[in-house]
């Protein structure tokens, strides 16, 4: 037991002392928080700039409306020009910011000409003109007709999911977060997982380690340390998400109210529990597969071809996303949901899309847990058998027939 603790502690501290670990661990949360802050600030600035430019509170505007489309009370602050050429000349000379000309034959040729000084990227007067035209057209209508045509009414929709009031989008968030965390762990740790068991073997350090530590203890220590590092990475990612959920309700990102989006998120303790049990079992399964691959081959160069196969099988459900979006799952969805390597992503996707009954979630999670135990035990046995094999791949046939 003391040897196991020593190995786990050594492996964890060795990873934590590497700058590359902290760069990869902190980069995603920093980018996430930075994007939200930057997008919120830029959204406010751009929105303010657009509003200021479009309102053109200080702009000097002129108009020649031969068709009589604009109500005089809506353009009372505009300069009235008698001839088109005079308006254009005043804009050229800088006496006017913009001149609007509406020809008498507007009905036959619906075109409005605008001549403006281009003072900035946001010097667009189309919103002002459109507002005046719409206001003029609505002036003679009833109040109810004005509300309908301007879409200034509110729509209050109540949705039901499985007979209970709720939002399907809100139910998707927690499973999607679990799926995202699994992808991050796979991407960040795939190389570390496969090379953790091969680097000592390739450098011939295993010979010295095995003189003091049993092979089973050594590989178990590596597995437990990898699981602990995965938990740490998950915690590092979840904390910013919780902070965004707790304090980001008053933030606007590119014109969208983040608070309105977060208000639809359904926080169901049972959903959180099942999602993260599935995430934990899936990560242990992935650790076992990577350790197994690292134990089978003698060099890091050879391990890359095998690890790519694991990656492809893991994300295979993504390539069949149209089948997972269907209300009634087909045979392919069921195969991917119960094939151990693809099951984690398949089950998380189905849980997010609302097509995974509770009993299938239970069965799928049990399949993943059993598979992770079997694969991890097999990986330990392979490592024990081939820990001293430095030149060639391990023969599974010889290993399995060995007494």
FENTA-V82260 format. One record per helix or strand of 2 or more residues. SS is the DSSP state (hx for helix, st for strand). FROM is the first residue (numbers start at 1). TO is the last residue. Records with the same first field share a line. If there is no record, write none. Layout:
SS: FROM-TO, FROM-TO
//
This chain:
hx: 2-16, 19-55, 72-75, 84-92, 126-138, 143-150, 168-195, 199-202, 206-209, 215-247, 258-263, 269-296, 300-314, 316-325, 331-338, 340-353, 358-386, 396-401
st: 61-65, 79-80, 98-102, 112-116, 160-161, 164-165, 252-253, 256-257
//
